[in-house]
Amino acid sequence: MTKKTFRGIVNEEWLKFNEIKQKKNQKFKSNQTCVETLKKTTLASGSNNNTIKIWDLNSYKSIHTLTGHTGSVKCLQLINKNILASGSCDNTIKIWDLNSYKFTCKWQL
């Protein structure tokens, strides 16, 4: 029996989530460009529509949307349990406070 990694389990849950979304809406097209695990049952996804969505893997629903980028979000990195960094095609890196869901800092590249 192969032991699954936490990352592997999250990836499986993400695939299940996308299957459910596609069944509910056959016209659904994935805009997600990157995914980052936040907690065991929560993850963040960056997308081509310039947003970051926070997802609850128990309900398979979006629980919050972070807005502020003006280009596709291409990378996400959890800094600590309350801080998320995002990189975008708008040539910025933003630092987000996951308690308030607001960005606290921005770097222009």
N, C-alpha and C positions, 0 to 999 in steps of 0.2 A: 504494500500500500504506500503510495507516494504522499508525503506530507506537503500540503499546500502552504504557500507563503501568503502573508497578509496582502501583498500587492496582487498576487494571483487571484485571491478571493475577490478583491475590489474590482479587478478587470472582468471577472465573470459576472459580477453584479451589474457592471456598466453595460455589458453585452445584453443581459436580461432586460435591463431598462430600455435599451434601444429597440429590442424586439417588441416589447410591450407598446412603446410609442408608435412603432411602425404598424402594428396591428390595429391600433386605435385610429390612426390616420394614415392611409395608404400614400398620401401625398407628402408625408413627412420626409424631409431631407436633412441629413445630419450636417450641421454647421460647426460642430465641435472641432477644434483644432488641437486642444491639449486638455489633459485631465490631471488633477493633483488630489491625492487623498488628504482629507483634513482630520477626520476622526474615523473610527471603525464603521460608522453608518452615515458618514457625510463626505461628500467630495465636491470639488470645484471643477468647472469646465470653462475653458476659454473658447470663444467662437468668432466666426467671420462677421458677425453682426456687431462687433465691438464691445460685447458684454462678457461678463463672467457670471455664471449661474452657480449657485450653491444648491446641491441636491441632497435630499434625504433618501438613503438607499432602502429604508424600511417601507416608505410609501411610494417610492419612485417619483416623487414630485419635487419641483423646484421650490425652495423655501425662501430664496432671495436672489435678486439680480443686482450685480454691481455695475454701475455705468460711470463713464468718465473717459474712456479711451475713444479716439476718433479713427482708429484703424483696427484691423483684425487682431485679436489677442492670440499670440502664438506660443507663449510659454507662461507657466505658473510654477511658483516654488513656495512651499510653506516654510517660513523662517522660524516660527515657533507656534505654539498652539493658537495664538491670537493674531498673528501677523502673516499676511500673504503678499508675495511680490508677483507682479504681472509684467510681461513684456509685450509690446504691441508694434504693429507696422506703422504706427504714428510716431515711431522713434522715441517712445517714452518707456520708462520703467516706473510703475506706480506701486506704492506700499499701502496695503489695505489693513485697517483695523477690523478684525472679524467680530468684535463685540458691537461696534457701532455700524458696521458695513459701509464705512466711508474711507476714502483714501486720505492718508495722512502726509504723504510725501510724494514728490514727482521729480524724476530726473529726465531731462531732455538730452537725447544722444546726438 
